[in-house]
């Protein structure tokens, strides 16, 4: 499990233990939703950069052959 997975599990456990989720639907509060959305957007941007870097490296390797 990586650091992101651990932080997701920890934040989920914290929400559940603190009662931040609705008892009826188990939904996140608006603040928690926006925090989680921000985390996902950051991770998505990181993954996009990683893919772009790998594509460039792949192109360079193909040119060498």
C-alpha positions as MATLAB code, in Angstrom:
seq = 'XXXXXXXXXXXXXXXXXXXXXXXXXXXXXXXXXXXXXXXXXXXXXXXXXXXXXXXXXXXXXXXXX';
ca = [
       0.000    0.000    0.000;
       1.430    3.397   -0.915;
       1.304    6.675    0.983;
      -1.824    7.886   -0.843;
      -3.706    4.680   -0.046;
      -2.738    5.018    3.603;
      -3.864    8.629    3.792;
      -7.190    7.760    2.149;
      -7.799    4.957    4.633;
      -6.763    7.132    7.565;
      -9.008   10.017    6.509;
     -11.916    7.627    5.950;
     -11.418    6.125    9.408;
     -11.232    9.588   10.947;
     -14.495   10.652    9.270;
     -16.255    7.495   10.378;
     -15.050    7.757   13.967;
     -15.793   11.488   14.197;
     -19.312   11.113   12.832;
     -18.620   13.387    9.847;
     -20.594   11.103    7.569;
     -24.351   11.200    7.402;
     -25.857    8.296    9.299;
     -28.605    7.957    6.696;
     -26.594    7.870    3.469;
     -22.964    7.671    4.590;
     -22.111   10.714    2.445;
     -19.268   13.147    3.031;
     -19.928   16.589    4.398;
     -19.490   19.443    1.920;
     -16.106   20.390    3.432;
     -14.877   16.791    3.342;
     -16.108   16.445   -0.222;
     -14.197   19.547   -1.317;
     -11.071   18.387    0.541;
     -11.281   14.990   -1.134;
     -11.933   16.585   -4.522;
      -8.811   18.700   -4.085;
      -6.777   15.613   -3.183;
      -8.031   13.771   -6.248;
      -7.326   16.723   -8.551;
      -3.772   16.952   -7.191;
      -3.212   13.227   -7.652;
      -4.696   13.376  -11.157;
      -2.307   16.186  -12.129;
       0.624   14.213  -10.705;
      -0.365   11.159  -12.735;
      -0.740   13.231  -15.909;
       2.793   14.593  -15.441;
       4.117   11.083  -14.828;
       2.499    9.770  -18.013;
       3.902   12.698  -20.001;
       7.405   12.053  -18.643;
       7.165    8.358  -19.480;
       5.955    9.118  -23.004;
       8.945   11.412  -23.560;
      11.358    8.786  -22.221;
       9.746    6.161  -24.428;
      10.110    8.379  -27.507;
      13.788    9.012  -26.701;
      14.442    5.285  -26.332;
      12.759    4.544  -29.663;
      14.924    7.163  -31.406;
      18.114    5.542  -30.114;
      17.205    2.200  -31.734;
];
